[in-house]
Amino acid sequence: MIYGLIGWTMEVFWTGLGSLMKGDLMLSSSTYLWMFPIYGLAVFLERVHDSIAERPWYVRGFIYAVLILAIEYLSGWLLRSILGACPWDYRDATPYHITGLIRLDYFPVWFVAGLIFERIHKVLDRLLV
């Protein structure tokens, strides 16, 4: 639940920042209810974090970005297969997409997000011990 809520918050902030960059002073934001359980899957990155904790930050960030893109692709593919559509579609947004389900130009964003989730995991470990 914690990762789902944090993911939602990060996405609302990110899309609001994007609307500001387009001149929307209202900072309009959006997300999808589907994103809550998808962001919640970050709980499974805790094991990854524990197993790669000794590696340099840039290696960890790379691993997180690859895993997050894979989860995003699989989630989008499942939603498209089950519902006939995926809530997000990047085909018109960037030439750097794979079947509209992931954006390769977001690799740096997911790199940083993975490292942020790593920090959150450390804080949660301290709070729950």
URNOR-V765826 format. One record per residue. N is the residue number from 1. SS is DSSP state (h for helix, s for strand, l for the rest). OMEGA is omega in whole degrees, -180 to 180 (999 if undefined). D_CENTER is the distance of its C-alpha to the mean C-alpha in whole Angstrom. Layout:
# URNOR-V765826
N:SS:OMEGA:D_CENTER / N:SS:OMEGA:D_CENTER
This chain:
# URNOR-V765826
1:l:-178:15 / 2:h:-179:14 / 3:h:176:10 / 4:h:179:10 / 5:h:179:12 / 6:h:178:10 / 7:h:177:7 / 8:h:-179:9 / 9:h:179:11 / 10:h:-179:9 / 11:h:178:8 / 12:h:177:12 / 13:h:-178:13 / 14:h:-179:11 / 15:h:175:12 / 16:h:176:16 / 17:h:177:16 / 18:h:179:16 / 19:h:175:18 / 20:h:179:20 / 21:h:178:20 / 22:l:177:22 / 23:l:-180:24 / 24:l:-178:23 / 25:l:176:25 / 26:l:-180:24 / 27:l:-180:20 / 28:l:-178:19 / 29:l:176:16 / 30:l:172:14 / 31:l:-179:12 / 32:l:176:13 / 33:l:179:14 / 34:h:-175:13 / 35:h:-179:9 / 36:h:178:11 / 37:h:179:11 / 38:h:176:8 / 39:h:178:6 / 40:h:178:10 / 41:h:177:10 / 42:h:177:8 / 43:h:179:12 / 44:h:175:13 / 45:h:178:12 / 46:h:178:15 / 47:h:177:17 / 48:h:180:16 / 49:h:-179:16 / 50:h:-176:19 / 51:h:-179:20 / 52:h:-173:19 / 53:l:-177:20 / 54:l:-179:23 / 55:l:178:21 / 56:l:-177:21 / 57:h:-177:18 / 58:h:175:17 / 59:h:178:18 / 60:h:180:15 / 61:h:178:13 / 62:h:180:14 / 63:h:179:13 / 64:h:-179:10 / 65:h:179:9 / 66:h:-180:11 / 67:h:180:10 / 68:h:177:6 / 69:h:178:8 / 70:h:178:10 / 71:h:179:9 / 72:h:-180:7 / 73:h:-179:11 / 74:h:178:13 / 75:h:179:11 / 76:h:179:12 / 77:h:178:15 / 78:h:179:16 / 79:h:179:16 / 80:h:-180:18 / 81:h:-176:21 / 82:h:-174:21 / 83:h:-177:21 / 84:l:179:22 / 85:l:176:19 / 86:l:-178:15 / 87:l:178:14 / 88:l:179:13 / 89:l:-174:15 / 90:l:-175:15 / 91:l:-180:18 / 92:l:-174:20 / 93:l:-174:17 / 94:l:173:17 / 95:l:-176:20 / 96:l:180:17 / 97:s:172:15 / 98:s:-177:16 / 99:l:178:18 / 100:l:-174:15 / 101:l:176:12 / 102:s:177:10 / 103:s:179:11 / 104:h:178:13 / 105:h:174:13 / 106:h:180:9 / 107:h:179:10 / 108:h:179:11 / 109:h:-179:8 / 110:h:174:6 / 111:h:-179:9 / 112:h:179:10 / 113:h:178:7 / 114:h:179:8 / 115:h:176:11 / 116:h:178:11 / 117:h:176:10 / 118:h:178:13 / 119:h:178:15 / 120:h:178:14 / 121:h:179:15 / 122:h:179:18 / 123:h:-180:19 / 124:h:177:19 / 125:h:180:21 / 126:h:-178:23 / 127:h:-174:24 / 128:h:-180:24 / 129:l:999:27
